[in-house]
Every structure is written in C-alpha cells, then in structure tokens.
C-alpha cells in the first residue's frame, strides 16, 4: 500500500506548544499546501521546538491507514 505525504507550514509559538506539551491538547490541526485538513499527534514536533516555538515547512508521512510514519523539516 502507498504512503502519503503532506506538506504543512507551521507557526506555533512557544506558549501555544506548551499546551501540547502539558497534555492539554494532544493533536495539531493544520491545512496542508494542497488545502487538505490534517490532524497529527503534537508529540511528533518535539525535535523541532525552539525558544520561539515551532516555525517552518514540514513534510509528514502517513501510511495507508493514516498512521504517522515520519516527519522532516524542509
């Protein structure tokens, strides 16, 4: 089965990410570059957090069951 990639641009402040980190919010909702609404686990963003939050373009890979596989910053 084919895997699916989605491209998203994220701008999440450090204060906003604290909500995810503390468990108050478990998922991030975003709009992909193709207009598709996507929802993914907030914890996959941990490697990309800085003092300013999370900012940049990311490619998220999902399997055929829409389960997270990998994320990379582009």
C-alpha positions in Angstrom: 0.0 0.0 0.0 1.2 3.5 -0.8 2.3 6.0 1.8 1.0 9.6 1.7 3.0 12.7 2.3 1.5 16.1 3.3 3.3 19.4 3.3 2.4 21.9 6.0 3.7 25.3 7.1 3.6 25.7 10.8 3.9 28.8 13.1 3.3 27.7 16.7 4.5 30.0 19.4 6.3 28.5 22.4 3.3 29.4 24.6 1.0 27.5 22.2 3.2 24.5 22.2 3.2 24.4 26.0 -0.5 23.4 25.7 0.5 20.4 23.6 3.5 19.6 25.8 1.4 19.7 29.0 -1.2 17.4 27.5 -4.0 20.0 27.3 -4.0 19.4 23.6 -2.8 16.1 22.0 -3.2 16.8 18.3 -2.3 19.6 16.0 -4.7 20.6 13.2 -3.3 22.3 10.1 -4.0 22.9 6.5 -1.7 21.2 4.0 -0.4 23.0 1.0 -3.0 21.2 -1.2 -5.8 22.5 1.0 -6.4 19.2 2.9 -7.1 19.5 6.6 -4.7 17.3 8.6 -4.6 16.3 12.2 -1.5 14.7 13.7 0.0 14.0 17.2 1.6 17.0 18.7 4.5 15.0 20.1 6.0 14.4 16.7 7.0 18.1 16.7 9.2 17.9 19.8 12.5 17.6 17.9 11.7 20.9 16.2 10.8 23.1 19.2 13.0 26.2 19.8 12.7 29.1 22.3 10.5 30.8 19.7 8.2 27.7 19.2 7.9 25.7 16.0 8.2 27.5 12.7 8.9 26.2 9.2 7.8 23.9 6.4 7.4 20.2 7.2 6.7 17.0 5.2 4.7 14.5 7.2 4.5 10.9 6.0 1.5 8.7 6.8 0.9 5.0 6.0 -2.1 3.7 4.1 -4.0 3.6 7.5 -3.3 7.3 8.1 -0.9 6.5 10.9 2.2 8.7 11.3 5.4 7.3 9.8 7.9 10.2 9.7 8.3 14.0 9.7 11.1 16.1 8.3 11.7 19.8 8.1 12.3 21.2 4.6 
